[in-house]
Amino acid sequence: MHCPICKSNNFKSYRGRANARCCGCGSFERSRLLWLVLETLKISQISLPFFHFAPEIGIAQRLAESLGDRYRPFDFDPDIYIKGGINAERFDLCNDTQKVKKGSVGALCHVHVLEHVRCNAAFVLQELNELLAAGGYHIFSVPFFSQQYRENLSEQLSVADRLEQFGHEDHVRSFGTEDFSLMFEPAFKGLERISLRDLIDSSVFQEANIPSRALAKNSSHGIMVWRKCS
């Protein structure tokens, strides 16, 4: 095994998952999968900006090196990235997408971010897709905690209720394994979905210790890849 992000061969178990965490960069399975996707798509060669929301530190550092000023890391609370040497900008997905010129972005990436956003998630996805230039990529992942979509944006919902309904104390929604396509794929009109199985050879997944469940449809461990056609 080796880590595709930092090339380390040393791994350790984490919460019962054998060899889940890379000892070199601290990455977990989902981050290693994300990096494989970015490498395969040759994101480092894009000429337009790469928007990365709530970036993973190890990946952000590599992308900043390869993309330079084209790399745009964003977060609702950018100060948390200072220690990692990442100069992130503040971005509110509920309000700030309208400030970006449509068709001006080469690629977008966000992993387990939408479950925190306190506005219409489908509308956010649609607005993000409008920012992409033709040929641009939308790369993202969401957690699936229930069969049907659930949402509660109330500030009054208790921590216990959030844990029960959404699986995490900071989440405001749970994506459904059975109705995700019905609810959210209309936001991707004009884009084509790329299968991870077609994108990356299965042997590469094994070398990076990425579990087969990451390739299942609507998996919290997986990464979705969409390409804008026009």
N, C-alpha and C positions, 0 to 999 in steps of 0.2 A: 504494500500500500504506500501511497505517497499523496501529499496534499497538493492539489493543483494551484493553490494560491501562493504558498511560501516554499513548496518543494520539500518540506520536512517528511521524514519517514517514521516519525514517532507520534503515536496516538495513545490516548488513554480513555478508559471507560467513563461514562457520565450517566448518572441516574439509571443504571441498569443496562445501558446501551454500550455494547462492547466497541472499543476503538472509535467512539463517537466524536471525541474532541482532539483536534490537532494540537500537539505540544508546542509547535513552532509559532503559529499565529492565533491559536485559540479558536479557530473556526469549527463550527458544527456542520452536520451533514448538509443542511439547507444552504448554508453560505458557500460550501464547496460546489454544490450543484449550480448555484447562481454564477459562480466564477467560470465553470465549464461552459455555461450558456453564453456568457459574455465573450469568452475567448473564441468559441466556435463561430459566433456571429461577427467576429472581428470588429468589435465595438471600438477598439483603439484606433481604427482607421476612419471613423466617421469624421466628416468635416464640420458638421453642425453641433451645437451644444448637446451634452448628455446630462439630463436632469435626473438626479439620484435623491430620492426622498428617504429620510431616516436611514442614512447609509451605514453599512457594516464597516467598522473601522479598518480592518485588514484590507478589504476590497477597496474602500475609499482611498487608502494610501496608494495602492497599486494604480488605480485609475487616475489619480491626480498626477502621478509620475508620467503615465503614458499619454494622457489627454491634455495636460497643461490647463490653459484657460478655458478649454472647451468643457472641462468637467465642472459641473455646477451641483455641489451637494447642498441639500436643503433639509431643514427640520423646523418644527414649530418652536423648539427650544434649542437653538444652535450652539449655545454656550457649553452644552455637555460634550461637544466634540473638541474643545480647545486642548484638552490633555492629550488627545490622540493626534494633534497636529493638523487637524482638518478645519479649514476655514469655511465652515458652513454658513449659509444665509438663512434668515428666517423666512418661512413660507407657510401660509395658511391655505390648505387645500380647499377650504370652503369659500375663500374670497379672492385669492391671489392668482388663480389661473387666468382670470379675465384680464390681468395686467400684462400677460405675455402674448406676443404676436402669434397668431395662428400660422401653422406651417413653418415655424422657425426652429423646431427642435428635431435633432437627429435620432434620439432614443430617450425613453423614459424608464425608470426602474423604481419599484417600491415593493418591499417584502414585509408582509404582516403590518401594514400601515392603515388600511381602510377600516379596520375594525375599531380604530380609535377616533375616526373623523366624525364630528358632530353635525353632519348635514347629509343630504341625499347622496348615497354612495354611487348609485348608477349615474347620477348627473355629474359627479366628480370624474368618473371614468370617461364619460362622453366628452367632457371639457378637456381632459388630458389628451384624448385622441385627436382633438381638433388642433392641438399644438404641434402634432407631428407633421413633418414634411413627408412627401411621397417616398416610400421605401424605408421609412423610419420604424423603429421597433418599440413596442410597449411590453415590458417584461415585469411580471408581478406575481405575487402570491398572497393568498388570504387563508386564514384558518377556517376549517370546517368543523363545527362543534355540534351540529344538529342536522337532521334530514331536511328540515324546512327553515327558511330564513326567519330570523328573529331580530327585533330592534327595539331599543328603548333609549331615547335621548334625554330622558329626565335627569336633572341634576340630583333629584331626591332619591334615586334608586340606591339602596344600601349596597355595601361591598358584598355582603352575603348573597344578595339577590343577583348581583352581576356575576359572581362566581358560579352560581347555579345556572343562570340563563345563558351566559356567554363563555364560561370557562376561565375568565380572568377578571380581576378587579378593576382594570382600566378600560375594558372593552364596552362598547355601546351596541354591538350587534354580533350576531352569529350567522355565518353563511351556511346555506343548506346544500347538502350533497345532491338532493333530488331536484331542487328548483333553481340552482345557480344559473344554468344556461337560459332558462326562461326569463329570469329577472334581469340578468346583466349582459348577456350577449348582444341584445339590441344596441347597446352603447358602442359596440365594435363594428357597426355597419361601415363597410368600406375597408375593413381589415381582414386578413386571413390568419387563422391560427396555425401555428407550426408545432407539430408533434415532437416531443423530446426524443422519442424513439427514432424518429427520422433524422433528428439533428445530431445526436451523439451516439457513438457505438456503445453497446452494453458493457463491453470490457472496461471502458473508461470509468463507468459508474462504479464497478467493482473495485478498481484500483484506488478510487477516492473514498471507498467505504460509504457509498450512498445507497440506502436501502431500496429494494425493488418497489416498495410502497410509494416512493416518490414519483413513480411513473404511472400510478393509478389515476384515473379520472377524478377530479375534485378531491385531491389529497392536500392536507395541510403541509405536507413535506415537499410537495412539488412546486414547480415554477411554470407559469403560463407565459407563452411567447406569442405575440401577435405582430404582424407586419402590415403597415399601411400600403394599400395598393395604389391609391391615387388621391 
